[in-house]
Amino acid sequence: MLGATNETTTKVKDTTANPAPLGLLGFGMTTVLLNIHNAGYFQLGSMILGMGIFYGGLAQILAGVMEWKKGNTFGTVAFTSYGLFWLTLVALVMIPVIPDFKASFATSNTGFGWYLFMWGVFTFVMFLGTLKLNRALQFVFLSLAILFWLLAAFRFTGNADVLKVAGYEGIVCGFSAIYTGLAQVLNEVYGRTVAPIFPVKSKAAAQPAPTPPSYTPPRQQYPPPPIVPPRE
């Protein structure tokens, strides 16, 4: 037939690895270490800054790129954003100590507070997205939003007790992300649920009520006409 075209559909099976554990562990381990400092157990040093640049920062960005290749919008936005958060946080700490920038580019506590507050808003909206995923991620994102707002409150008020509370809350948040990441690794390796993450069960779509069959009256069977004998 003139002008006819044949269309072929090819389905590609995704066999790449799950990047979510990498992003969760990069976030979780860095968060725990930073908040041990916030709780007052050791001073801020190159260990935390190095983790923030490479594991909390670059590793999460890589995980976000890998989630993009899988077509996962939520994972792409989450991991890439939090990876860049760690890089910006390191920049906020490091830029003011550079001699040529110290006087002009130091961030005020109020500015730092608004920075943390906005990250809390972003995290809370992302938490709403986890309501369709699993309970473990819900805990991670909700506790992270609370952590951002506690740290913002410390910057606004200067209350050291708020920072200590934020430190302990952040340790819990970080360990919840570590658990969620390692649970996915172990569950995949063993091929069964070793560490549950409690996925949200999707509600089955309501089935439409069956349409009753239309009524068709039976065909009336008329008796055959009587046989009339022929006339003689």
N, C-alpha and C positions, 0 to 999 in steps of 0.2 A: 504494500500500500504506500502510495507516494506521500512523503512527509511524516510517516510514522516513526517514532523513536522508541527504543527499548531502554527501560530504566532498571538498574541493578542496585539493590540495597545490600551493603556489606556490614555485618555486625563485628565490631572489634572487642575482644574480651580483654579487660584490664587485668594484667597479671603483676602490676607493680606493687611494691610494699606499702603498708599503711604508714604514712608519715606522722600521724597524730601522736604516737608515743614519744617521738623525738621532740616535738614541740612542747608537749606537756612536761617532759622531764627537764628540758631547757628552762622552761618557766618555773617549774616547781623547785628545783634545786637552787636556782639563783634567788628565788623569793625567800626560801628558808634561811639561807645564809645572810641575806640583807636584814631580815627581821630578827635574827639572833643578835645582830648589831643593834637594831632598834630597841630590843629588850634590854640592852645594856651589858652584854656579856663580853664584847670586844669592840675595839675601835674600827672605824671605817678605814680600809686599806686597799692595797693593790689586788688582793685576793677577790674581793667583791667586785672591784672595777673590771678585773680580767674576766670574771664570770659574766658580768653584765655585757661586756663587748662580744664575747665569743659564744658562750653557751646560751645565755639568756637572749642575746641579740642575734648573732648570725645564724645560730642553729634554728631559731624559730622562724627567721626569714626563709631559710631553706625549706623548712617544713611547710610554710605557707605557699611557696612556689610549687612544691610537690602536690599540695592539696589543689592548687589551681589546675594542674595537669589532670587531676582526677575529676574536675568539674565540681568540686566542693566549695561553694561560695562562703559558707560559714567558716570552714577551716582556713580558707585563704585570708579572709578578713581578720580573723582572730589571731592567727600565728604571725602574720606579717605585721599587724598593728602592734602586738606586744613585743615582737622583736625590735621594732623601731622605738617602742617606748623605752626599752632598756638602753638603747644607744643614745636617745635624747637625755635620759637620766644621767648617764655617765658624762655626757657633754655639759649638763647643768652643773655637775660637780667639778669637772676639770677646767672648764673655760675660765671661771673666776680666779683660779690659782695661777694662770698664765700671767706673768708680770705686765705685759702690754695690754691685757684685757681686764685686769682686776678691778680697776676703778670704774670703768664704764659699763661692764657687762655682768656684774654680780646681780643675781636674781634676789629680789626682796622676798621676805617670808610670805607677804600677801600674794605676790605673783606665783610663788611656788605652790601656795595653797590653791589658787585657781587652776593651776596646771593639774594638780592631783584631783581636784573636784571634777574637772571635765573628764578625766580618765575614769572616774567613778561612774559618771553618767553613761559614758560609752559602754562600760562593763555591765552596767545594769540592763541596758538594752540588749546586749549580747546574751545576758542571762535569760531574758525572755525567749530567745531563740532556743536555748537548751531545754525548754519545757517540752519540746518535741523530740529530744534525744535520749538522755539517760540521767538518772538521779545523781551519779557521781559528778558529771559535768555541771549539773545544777548547783551542787554544793561548792564546786570550785569557783564558778563565776559569781555566785551570790556572796561568798565569803571574800572574794577579791574586791567586789564593789564596796563592801563594808570597810575593807582595809584601806582603799583609796580615800574614802571619806574620813576615816579616823586620822590618817596621815594629813589630810587637808585641814582637819580640825586642829591638829597639833601646830601646823604652820600658822593658822589664823590666831591661835590663842597663846602659843608658846608654852603650853602646859606639858611638863615632862611626863606626868602620869599618863596622859593621853598617848604619848609616844610609846610608853612601855606596854600599855594595853594593845596598841596597834601592833607592836612587835610580837606579842604572844598570839594574837589573832592571825597575823601574817604567817607565823610558823605553822599553824593549823592549816591555813589556806594552801601553803606551799606543799605540805605533806599530802594533802588531798589530791593535788595535781600529780605528785609523784606516784601515789597509789593508782590513780586512774591510768597513767601512762604504762606503768609496769603491769597492771592487770591486763591491759590489751595485749602486751607482749606475751605474757604467760598463757593467756587464753588461746592465743593463736598457735603458740608452740605446742601445747598439749591437745589442741583440737577440742577442748571442752571448757566449761566455765570453772576455772580454778579460783579466780578472784572476781566476784560479781561486781558489775557496774550498774546493774538494775536499769536496763533499757525501758523506755516508756512504751507501753503497749498501745498501738494505734487502734482507735475505735473502728470497728467494722462499719463500712458505709451502710446506711439503712437501705434495705432492699425494698423496692416498690411492691405494693400489694399486687398479687396476681390478678390479672384482668379476667373476670369470669367469661367463659365462652359465650359467644352470642347464641341466642336461642334460634334454632331452625326447626320450624314445625315439620313433623314427618310427612312425607308425601302420602297423600291419601290413595289407598289402593281401591280403585273402583272395580266392582264385579264385572265380569265380561258380559256383553250384551246377550240376551236370550237368542237361541238358535230358532229361526222361523223356518218351518218346513216349506219346501217349494210347493207352489200350487200345481194341481194336476190339470 
